[in-house]
Amino acid sequence: MLTTKKKAGIIKNSGRHDADTGSPEVQVALLSRQITDLTKHLKKNPKDFHSRRGLLQMVADRRTHLRYLETNDKRRYSAVIKKLGLKK
């Protein structure tokens, strides 16, 4: 679970402006952080199938946001991929 301070830091680093919380870049950054945290949890708790389902939903959501960015603005898509270190 992301704390408010961590979330604010992620929004500040990846947002297009100060009050930006809904842009695809911010959403992808937040989902990536949550996916990382949940992956660590699942390595310790391999039988936690409810969290695994949530992880799969987050991965699908991130993929949807990335696909939207790729079709509408390739420059922003490339910047997000490079900044977060995601592979295609």
C-alpha positions in Angstrom: 0.0 0.0 0.0 1.4 3.4 -1.0 1.5 6.0 1.7 0.3 9.5 1.0 3.8 10.9 1.0 5.1 8.3 -1.4 2.1 8.8 -3.7 2.6 12.6 -3.6 6.3 12.1 -4.5 5.4 9.9 -7.5 2.8 12.4 -8.7 5.3 15.2 -8.4 8.0 13.4 -10.3 5.8 12.1 -13.2 3.0 14.6 -13.4 2.7 17.2 -16.2 1.9 19.9 -13.7 1.4 20.3 -9.9 -2.2 19.2 -9.6 -1.9 16.4 -12.2 -3.2 13.1 -10.8 -5.1 11.7 -13.8 -2.8 11.8 -16.7 -1.7 8.4 -18.1 1.9 9.1 -17.1 1.0 9.5 -13.5 -1.4 6.5 -13.6 1.3 4.3 -15.1 3.9 5.5 -12.6 1.6 4.7 -9.6 0.6 1.4 -11.0 4.2 0.5 -11.6 5.1 1.2 -8.0 2.1 -0.8 -6.7 3.0 -3.7 -9.0 6.6 -3.7 -7.6 5.4 -3.6 -4.0 2.8 -6.4 -4.6 5.3 -8.5 -6.4 7.6 -8.4 -3.4 4.7 -9.4 -1.2 3.8 -12.3 -3.4 7.4 -13.6 -3.3 7.0 -13.9 0.5 3.4 -15.2 0.4 3.1 -17.4 -2.7 -0.3 -18.7 -1.7 -2.0 -15.3 -1.5 -4.2 -15.8 -4.6 -6.4 -12.8 -3.9 -3.5 -10.4 -4.1 -2.3 -12.2 -7.2 -5.6 -11.4 -8.8 -5.2 -7.8 -7.9 -1.7 -7.8 -9.3 -3.0 -9.1 -12.6 -5.7 -6.4 -12.7 -3.1 -3.7 -12.1 -0.9 -5.1 -14.9 -3.8 -5.0 -17.2 -4.7 -1.5 -16.2 -1.1 -0.3 -16.8 -1.0 -2.0 -20.2 -4.3 -0.2 -21.1 -2.8 3.2 -20.1 0.4 2.5 -22.0 -1.6 1.4 -25.1 -3.6 4.6 -25.0 -0.4 6.7 -24.8 1.2 4.7 -27.6 -1.7 5.3 -30.0 -2.2 9.0 -29.1 1.2 10.4 -28.4 4.3 8.4 -29.1 6.7 11.0 -27.7 5.0 10.8 -24.2 4.8 7.0 -24.5 8.6 6.8 -25.2 9.3 9.2 -22.3 7.3 7.1 -19.8 8.9 3.8 -20.9 12.4 5.3 -20.6 11.7 7.0 -17.3 10.2 4.0 -15.6 12.5 1.5 -17.3 9.7 -0.6 -18.7 10.3 -2.9 -21.7 7.9 -3.3 -24.5 
